[in-house]
Amino acid sequence: MDSLQKHETEVVIITGMSGAGKTVAIQSFEDLGYYCIDNLPPELLSTFIKLMIDSNKQPRNIAVVMDLRGGEMFHSLADSVNELQETTTVTPKLLFLDSGDEVLVRRYKETRRSHPLANSGLPLEGIKKERQMLSDLKGRAQYIYNTSKMKPRELREKIQEEFSSKSSQVFTVNVMSFGFKHGIPIDADLVFDVRFLPNPYYIEELRLKSGLNEEVSSYVLKWVDTKTLIEKLTDLFNFMIPQYKREGKTQLVIAFGCTGGQHRSVTLAEYFGKSLRAEDKTIITHRDVVIRKE
């Protein structure tokens, strides 16, 4: 364990009742930039952290889910936590997720899943066994969340408020251009068709250039329709982006499409990519601008 003392690392161990929201929790930590792993056997915890810290990569905070799926090895979780607490630069935090029995039974019925400890098939039987097995861990947890009355969004917000840092709260806006004749990007959240704007393709001296060239962007931006579109979209983005943040979303992909992805879409992507940089991290990509016309 000597190598665990090379870097300061926060390790959040997520455990608790089956059906209490561990999947939502681990996804929330992933959004916060934690290196996440689900269903890690406790006996491998120290080895896993050692490998992470000994790597040449920038050390990251770690979140792991450990629950009864680990079988007999789950009983060694307390020993693994004790081992981590003996180090000086690894900070283990135990997050326990709980819910009332009635809520857990209802969730199992809704998902039609069987409880891993319910030999008879009745969820309540397994829930009672699990609660007894986890009582000691619950007593050791620094964080106990009862999710009985929580919606998934509320659980994400609670985790973000508790564990996020300034560096992990960055909202990323990916602004991209594309050509409809090459297909709509499957990862776009918002798609805007700008093919109604005047097309520089029909101007001979602009045809082989792209929206990255000042001559092309000036041509696209000079029209009244373009100015009106920019005004309306600016108002739309100013309204929508804060709503996405409030819902716990960490990134947004805005795609502008024209026929070939060379002129109009590139110009608009460049314009909004630069104008949105004031508050959020913005990435501009041009998917099809390198594809030359025949």
Phi, psi and chi 1 to 4 in degrees:
 res  aa     phi    psi   chi1   chi2   chi3   chi4
   1 MET       -    0.8  -62.9  -68.2  -67.4      -
   2 ASP   -58.5  -37.5  -68.8  -19.8      -      -
   3 SER   -69.4  -14.3   59.0      -      -      -
   4 LEU   -69.1  -12.7  -72.8  177.6      -      -
   5 GLN   -94.0    9.6  -59.6  179.3   14.8      -
   6 LYS   -77.0  -35.6  -68.9 -176.5  178.4 -179.9
   7 HIS  -137.6  152.1  -54.8  -71.1      -      -
   8 GLU   -79.5  126.6  -67.8 -174.2    0.3      -
   9 THR  -139.4  131.7  -58.8      -      -      -
  10 GLU   -93.3  128.6  178.4 -178.7  -79.9      -
  11 VAL  -118.3  113.5 -179.5      -      -      -
  12 VAL   -99.7  119.3  179.4      -      -      -
  13 ILE  -100.4  115.6  -59.4  169.8      -      -
  14 ILE   -99.3  122.4  -53.8  166.9      -      -
  15 THR  -144.5 -174.6 -170.3      -      -      -
  16 GLY   134.2 -167.3      -      -      -      -
  17 MET   -70.3  140.3  -60.9  -64.3  -66.2      -
  18 SER   -63.9  128.1  -59.5      -      -      -
  19 GLY    93.8    3.7      -      -      -      -
  20 ALA   -91.5   -4.4      -      -      -      -
  21 GLY   116.1   24.6      -      -      -      -
  22 LYS   -66.6  -32.1  -67.3 -169.6  -71.1  -66.9
  23 THR   -65.3  -44.8  -61.7      -      -      -
  24 VAL   -62.4  -39.0  172.9      -      -      -
  25 ALA   -63.2  -48.1      -      -      -      -
  26 ILE   -66.9  -33.8 -164.2   67.5      -      -
  27 GLN   -66.6  -34.7  -68.6  172.1  -13.1      -
  28 SER   -66.8  -41.3  -59.0      -      -      -
  29 PHE   -67.2  -34.4  -80.5  100.9      -      -
  30 GLU   -63.3  -40.1 -171.5  171.2   23.8      -
  31 ASP   -64.5  -26.9  -70.9  -18.8      -      -
  32 LEU   -83.9    0.4  -69.5  174.7      -      -
  33 GLY    95.4    5.6      -      -      -      -
  34 TYR   -73.2  148.3  -76.5   66.7      -      -
  35 TYR   -81.2  119.4 -172.7   96.6      -      -
  36 CYS  -115.4  144.8  -60.9      -      -      -
  37 ILE  -144.5  136.2 -174.5  168.0      -      -
  38 ASP  -102.5  141.4 -169.5   12.8      -      -
  39 ASN    59.7   48.5 -166.1   22.2      -      -
  40 LEU   -83.2  125.2  179.5   69.9      -      -
  41 PRO   -60.9  131.1  -23.5   34.0      -      -
  42 PRO   -55.0  -33.9  -27.3   35.8      -      -
  43 GLU   -64.6  -18.3  -67.6 -180.0   -9.5      -
  44 LEU   -97.3   -0.8  -60.3  179.9      -      -
  45 LEU   -60.8  -51.6  177.7   60.3      -      -
  46 SER   -62.0  -41.5  -64.0      -      -      -
  47 THR   -64.0  -42.5  -58.1      -      -      -
  48 PHE   -61.9  -47.0  169.2   70.1      -      -
  49 ILE   -65.4  -38.8  -65.3  173.3      -      -
  50 LYS   -60.4  -44.1 -179.5  179.0 -176.6  -62.9
  51 LEU   -64.3  -38.7  -69.8  172.6      -      -
  52 MET   -64.3  -44.4  -75.7  -70.4  -61.7      -
  53 ILE   -77.1  -32.5  -64.0  178.5      -      -
  54 ASP   -74.9  -14.1  -77.9  -11.1      -      -
  55 SER   -68.9  161.6   67.8      -      -      -
  56 ASN   -80.5   -4.5  -66.0  -35.3      -      -
  57 LYS   -77.0  160.3  -61.7  179.2  179.6  179.6
  58 GLN   -59.5  126.4  179.7   70.2   21.7      -
  59 PRO   -61.3  140.8   21.5  -32.2      -      -
  60 ARG  -126.1  155.3  -64.3  168.1   60.0 -176.6
  61 ASN   -66.7  153.3  -68.8  -29.2      -      -
  62 ILE  -126.4  139.7  -61.7  169.0      -      -
  63 ALA  -130.0  131.2      -      -      -      -
  64 VAL  -132.5  143.3  -62.4      -      -      -
  65 VAL   -99.9  127.5  172.7      -      -      -
  66 MET  -131.0  121.5  -64.0 -177.8 -179.1      -
  67 ASP  -145.9 -166.4   53.8   27.5      -      -
  68 LEU   -68.1   -8.6  -65.6  177.0      -      -
  69 ARG   -65.6  -18.7  -69.9  173.6  -65.9  170.7
  70 GLY   -73.5   -3.8      -      -      -      -
  71 GLY    64.9 -139.1      -      -      -      -
  72 GLU   -62.0  -29.1  -68.3  -62.0  -37.2      -
  73 MET   -67.8  -16.7  -71.7 -172.8  -71.3      -
  74 PHE   -62.4  -28.0  179.2   73.1      -      -
  75 HIS   -68.8  -14.1  -62.4  -69.3      -      -
  76 SER   -90.2    5.6   63.6      -      -      -
  77 LEU   -61.1  -43.1  176.6   54.6      -      -
  78 ALA   -60.2  -40.4      -      -      -      -
  79 ASP   -65.0  -39.5  -65.5  -25.8      -      -
  80 SER   -65.7  -39.0  -61.7      -      -      -
  81 VAL   -65.2  -42.0  173.7      -      -      -
  82 ASN   -60.1  -40.2  -69.3  -22.9      -      -
  83 GLU   -64.6  -40.6 -172.0  176.4   -0.6      -
  84 LEU   -67.2  -36.2  -72.0 -179.5      -      -
  85 GLN   -67.9  -18.1  -72.0  174.6  -25.5      -
  86 GLU   -78.0  -14.9  -67.4  175.3   -1.3      -
  87 THR   -83.9  162.2   66.9      -      -      -
  88 THR   -98.4  -17.7   58.2      -      -      -
  89 THR  -121.1    1.0   56.1      -      -      -
  90 VAL  -105.9  122.4  174.9      -      -      -
  91 THR  -107.3   98.6  -53.7      -      -      -
  92 PRO   -81.7  136.2   28.8  -30.8      -      -
  93 LYS  -128.4  130.8  -63.3 -178.6  178.4  179.8
  94 LEU  -102.8  118.3 -167.4   59.3      -      -
  95 LEU  -107.9  117.7  169.1   59.3      -      -
  96 PHE  -108.6  124.5 -169.2   96.6      -      -
  97 LEU  -103.3  128.9  -61.2  179.0      -      -
  98 ASP  -132.6  160.1 -162.8    3.0      -      -
  99 SER  -153.1  159.0  -75.5      -      -      -
 100 GLY   -66.7  153.9      -      -      -      -
 101 ASP   -57.4  -44.0  -70.8   -7.5      -      -
 102 GLU   -62.8  -39.7  -67.3 -177.5    1.7      -
 103 VAL   -65.5  -43.0  174.5      -      -      -
 104 LEU   -65.1  -40.4  -66.6  174.3      -      -
 105 VAL   -61.9  -44.0  169.4      -      -      -
 106 ARG   -62.4  -41.6 -176.4  175.7   70.2 -111.7
 107 ARG   -64.5  -39.0  -70.1  174.6 -179.0  172.2
 108 TYR   -65.8  -38.2  -91.4  100.4      -      -
 109 LYS   -67.8  -37.6  -72.1 -175.7  176.3 -179.9
 110 GLU   -66.7  -37.1  -71.1  174.1   -8.5      -
 111 THR   -88.8  -11.3   59.5      -      -      -
 112 ARG    59.7   29.7  -62.4 -177.3  179.4  179.3
 113 ARG   -98.1  155.0  -65.5  174.7   55.8 -124.4
 114 SER   -99.4  145.9   59.1      -      -      -
 115 HIS   -73.0  136.9 -166.2  -77.3      -      -
 116 PRO   -62.0  -19.0   19.1  -31.9      -      -
 117 LEU  -107.9    4.8  -63.4  179.6      -      -
 118 ALA   -90.1   91.8      -      -      -      -
 119 ASN   -64.3  -33.9  -63.4  -33.5      -      -
 120 SER   -84.2   -8.8   65.5      -      -      -
 121 GLY    91.8   -7.1      -      -      -      -
 122 LEU   -86.6  120.7  -62.6  175.7      -      -
 123 PRO   -55.5  -39.8  -24.6   34.5      -      -
 124 LEU   -61.5  -34.3 -174.1   57.9      -      -
 125 GLU   -61.0  -48.0  174.8 -167.2   -6.0      -
 126 GLY   -66.8  -37.8      -      -      -      -
 127 ILE   -61.7  -42.8  -69.6  169.2      -      -
 128 LYS   -65.6  -40.8  -70.3 -178.7  177.1  179.5
 129 LYS   -63.8  -44.4  -71.4 -178.8 -179.4  178.9
 130 GLU   -64.1  -41.8 -175.6  178.5   26.6      -
 131 ARG   -61.6  -39.0 -166.5  173.9  -63.9  -76.4
 132 GLN   -67.0  -42.4 -176.3  177.4    0.9      -
 133 MET   -65.1  -30.6  -67.7  174.9   60.8      -
 134 LEU   -96.0    2.4  -63.5  177.1      -      -
 135 SER   -60.1  -41.0   58.5      -      -      -
 136 ASP   -66.5  -43.5  -70.1  -19.5      -      -
 137 LEU   -62.8  -39.2  -82.1  176.5      -      -
 138 LYS   -61.2  -38.0 -176.5  176.5 -179.0  179.9
 139 GLY   -67.5  -23.3      -      -      -      -
 140 ARG   -93.7  -10.1  -61.7 -175.1   56.1  174.8
 141 ALA   -70.0  136.3      -      -      -      -
 142 GLN   -78.2  -26.1  -67.1   95.6  -27.1      -
 143 TYR  -129.0  126.2  -54.3   90.7      -      -
 144 ILE  -126.4  116.1  -59.6  175.3      -      -
 145 TYR  -110.8  123.2  -64.7  168.9      -      -
 146 ASN   -94.7  114.3 -170.1  -49.5      -      -
 147 THR   -97.5   14.9   64.4      -      -      -
 148 SER   -54.6  -40.6  -63.3      -      -      -
 149 LYS  -111.9   15.5  -63.4 -178.2  179.5  179.6
 150 MET   -97.1  136.1  -79.3 -171.8 -171.5      -
 151 LYS   -84.3  157.4  -63.6  178.6 -180.0  178.9
 152 PRO   -51.6  -39.8  -29.2   36.4      -      -
 153 ARG   -62.0  -39.1  174.9  178.2   57.7   83.5
 154 GLU   -69.1  -35.5  -66.7  171.1  -30.7      -
 155 LEU   -66.2  -42.3  176.4   56.3      -      -
 156 ARG   -60.6  -43.7  -73.3 -166.3  -65.3  -91.7
 157 GLU   -63.6  -38.3  -70.4  175.5   -8.6      -
 158 LYS   -66.0  -42.4 -172.9  171.8 -178.0   64.9
 159 ILE   -66.1  -42.1  -69.5  172.9      -      -
 160 GLN   -62.7  -40.2  -71.0  167.2   -2.4      -
 161 GLU   -67.5  -37.2  179.3 -179.2   -4.9      -
 162 GLU   -79.7  -38.0 -169.1   80.3   56.4      -
 163 PHE  -115.2   -8.1  -67.9   93.0      -      -
 164 SER   -77.7  153.2   64.2      -      -      -
 165 SER  -117.6  171.2   62.2      -      -      -
 166 LYS   -59.4  -36.8  -70.8 -176.4  178.9  179.6
 167 SER   -72.2  -23.8   60.3      -      -      -
 168 SER   -93.7   -2.1   63.4      -      -      -
 169 GLN   -93.2    7.8  -67.1 -179.6   21.7      -
 170 VAL   -67.2  128.5  175.7      -      -      -
 171 PHE   -96.7  126.2 -176.3   85.6      -      -
 172 THR  -103.7  127.9  -58.0      -      -      -
 173 VAL  -108.9  116.4  180.0      -      -      -
 174 ASN   -97.7  112.7  -65.9  -85.4      -      -
 175 VAL  -105.8  123.3 -174.9      -      -      -
 176 MET  -132.4  157.0   67.0 -178.0  -57.7      -
 177 SER  -114.3  155.4   65.4      -      -      -
 178 PHE  -158.5  166.0   71.9   95.2      -      -
 179 GLY  -108.9  130.0      -      -      -      -
 180 PHE   -60.3  -31.2  -84.5   97.0      -      -
 181 LYS   -71.8  -11.0   71.3  177.2 -175.9  178.9
 182 HIS  -103.3    1.7  -55.6  -62.0      -      -
 183 GLY   102.1  148.2      -      -      -      -
 184 ILE   -77.9  134.4  -61.5  175.8      -      -
 185 PRO   -63.0  130.7   19.6  -30.3      -      -
 186 ILE   -76.2  -16.8   61.8  174.2      -      -
 187 ASP   -98.5   10.0   53.7  -10.9      -      -
 188 ALA   -79.3  137.8      -      -      -      -
 189 ASP   -87.4  -39.5  -63.9  -60.1      -      -
 190 LEU  -128.4  129.7  -58.5  172.8      -      -
 191 VAL  -121.2  128.4  175.8      -      -      -
 192 PHE  -121.7  123.9  -64.0   97.3      -      -
 193 ASP   -89.8  113.9 -176.1  -11.7      -      -
 194 VAL  -109.5   23.7  -62.6      -      -      -
 195 ARG   -70.0   -9.5  -72.2  176.6  -68.7 -175.0
 196 PHE   -80.0  -11.9   65.1   90.5      -      -
 197 LEU   -78.5  153.4  -62.0  175.2      -      -
 198 PRO   -53.7  136.0  -26.9   35.1      -      -
 199 ASN   -98.8  116.8 -167.5   -7.7      -      -
 200 PRO   -63.7  -14.1  -21.6   34.0      -      -
 201 TYR   -57.6  -31.4  176.8   82.0      -      -
 202 TYR   -85.8    1.6  -63.1  107.5      -      -
 203 ILE  -100.0  114.9  -51.9  -61.7      -      -
 204 GLU   -54.5  -43.5 -174.5  174.9   -6.6      -
 205 GLU   -74.6  -10.8   58.6  -91.0   26.8      -
 206 LEU  -105.2  -13.8  -58.3 -179.9      -      -
 207 ARG   -55.4  -46.3  179.2  172.7  -58.4  175.2
 208 LEU   -90.2    5.1  -62.5 -179.0      -      -
 209 LYS   -99.7  177.8  -63.8 -179.1  179.8 -179.3
 210 SER  -130.3  176.5   75.1      -      -      -
 211 GLY   -65.2   -7.3      -      -      -      -
 212 LEU   -78.3  -14.8  -62.5  173.9      -      -
 213 ASN   -88.1  139.6  -61.9  108.2      -      -
 214 GLU   -61.7  -35.1 -165.2  -82.9  -27.5      -
 215 GLU   -62.9  -40.7  -55.7   97.9  -53.1      -
 216 VAL   -71.4  -47.8  174.0      -      -      -
 217 SER   -62.8  -38.5   61.5      -      -      -
 218 SER   -63.4  -39.0  -64.5      -      -      -
 219 TYR   -63.9  -45.2  176.9   84.6      -      -
 220 VAL   -68.1  -39.8  174.2      -      -      -
 221 LEU   -80.6  -11.7  -66.5  173.9      -      -
 222 LYS   -78.8  -15.7   73.8  176.7 -177.4  178.9
 223 TRP   -80.5  148.6  -57.1  100.2      -      -
 224 VAL   -60.9  -40.8  173.3      -      -      -
 225 ASP   -61.6  -38.5  -74.4  -14.3      -      -
 226 THR   -65.3  -43.8  -53.4      -      -      -
 227 LYS   -64.2  -38.8  -65.5  175.9 -178.9  177.8
 228 THR   -66.1  -42.7  -58.4      -      -      -
 229 LEU   -60.5  -45.1  174.6   65.2      -      -
 230 ILE   -61.0  -41.7  -71.9  174.8      -      -
 231 GLU   -62.8  -45.0 -179.4 -178.6   -9.8      -
 232 LYS   -70.2  -40.2  -68.5 -178.1  179.6  -62.1
 233 LEU   -69.6  -35.3  -71.9 -178.0      -      -
 234 THR   -60.6  -43.5  -62.0      -      -      -
 235 ASP   -64.0  -40.6 -175.0   52.4      -      -
 236 LEU   -64.0  -46.5  178.5   66.3      -      -
 237 PHE   -65.2  -38.1  -65.3  151.3      -      -
 238 ASN   -63.0  -27.9  -72.8  -21.6      -      -
 239 PHE   -84.6  -43.9  168.6   74.5      -      -
 240 MET   -78.8  -40.5  -66.3 -175.0   69.3      -
 241 ILE   -59.9  -44.4  -70.0  177.0      -      -
 242 PRO   -61.0  -31.0  -25.4   36.1      -      -
 243 GLN   -68.4  -39.8  -52.0  -57.2  -39.9      -
 244 TYR   -62.6  -41.8  -77.4  120.2      -      -
 245 LYS   -62.6  -41.3  -67.6  178.4 -178.4  177.8
 246 ARG   -64.0  -30.4 -168.8  172.3  -65.4  114.0
 247 GLU   -81.1   -1.4  -77.8  -64.5  -50.8      -
 248 GLY    90.4    7.9      -      -      -      -
 249 LYS   -72.2  140.1 -165.0  173.9  179.0   65.8
 250 THR  -105.1  -13.8   58.7      -      -      -
 251 GLN  -151.1  157.2   65.9  172.8  -19.1      -
 252 LEU  -138.2  133.3  177.7   68.4      -      -
 253 VAL  -110.0  115.2 -179.4      -      -      -
 254 ILE  -109.6  122.1  -57.6  172.8      -      -
 255 ALA  -117.5  132.3      -      -      -      -
 256 PHE  -110.1  129.1  -68.8   92.9      -      -
 257 GLY  -122.0  138.0      -      -      -      -
 258 CYS  -128.6 -167.1   60.4      -      -      -
 259 THR   -62.9  -55.5  -55.8      -      -      -
 260 GLY  -108.2   -8.1      -      -      -      -
 261 GLY    76.9   27.6      -      -      -      -
 262 GLN  -111.3  -40.5  -62.8  -75.8  -36.9      -
 263 HIS  -113.7  -75.6  -57.9  107.3      -      -
 264 ARG   -66.0  -46.3  -65.4  164.0  -68.8 -179.2
 265 SER   -65.3  -37.6   62.4      -      -      -
 266 VAL   -64.5  -43.2  173.5      -      -      -
 267 THR   -60.3  -46.7  -61.4      -      -      -
 268 LEU   -68.6  -37.8  -89.7  -64.2      -      -
 269 ALA   -63.8  -41.7      -      -      -      -
 270 GLU   -64.2  -42.3  -76.7  -72.7  -42.0      -
 271 TYR   -62.2  -52.1  178.4   89.2      -      -
 272 PHE   -75.3  -30.7  -79.1  103.5      -      -
 273 GLY   -59.7  -38.5      -      -      -      -
 274 LYS   -79.9  -36.1  -67.5  172.6 -178.2  176.4
 275 SER   -74.0  -25.1   66.6      -      -      -
 276 LEU   -87.2   -5.1  -67.5  173.1      -      -
 277 ARG   -71.1  -14.9  -81.8 -178.6  178.9  156.9
 278 ALA   -59.2  -41.0      -      -      -      -
 279 GLU  -108.8  -30.6  -67.4 -173.2   13.8      -
 280 ASP  -125.1  161.2  -56.3  -61.6      -      -
 281 LYS   -71.0  128.5  175.9 -177.9  177.2 -177.2
 282 THR  -125.6  133.6  -55.4      -      -      -
 283 ILE  -118.9  129.6  -60.5  172.2      -      -
 284 ILE  -110.2  127.5  -55.7  173.4      -      -
 285 THR  -132.7  147.3   56.6      -      -      -
 286 HIS  -123.2   99.0  -57.7  -64.2      -      -
 287 ARG   -63.6  -40.5 -167.5 -167.9   70.4  179.5
 288 ASP  -116.1    8.0  -59.5  -34.9      -      -
 289 VAL   -66.8  -21.7   74.4      -      -      -
 290 VAL   -86.0   -9.0  -64.6      -      -      -
 291 ILE   -81.0  113.6  -59.9  176.9      -      -
 292 ARG   -84.5  146.2  -61.5  -59.4  176.8 -172.1
 293 LYS   -74.7  146.1  -57.7  173.4  177.9   64.7
 294 GLU   -78.9      -  -62.5  178.2   -3.9      -
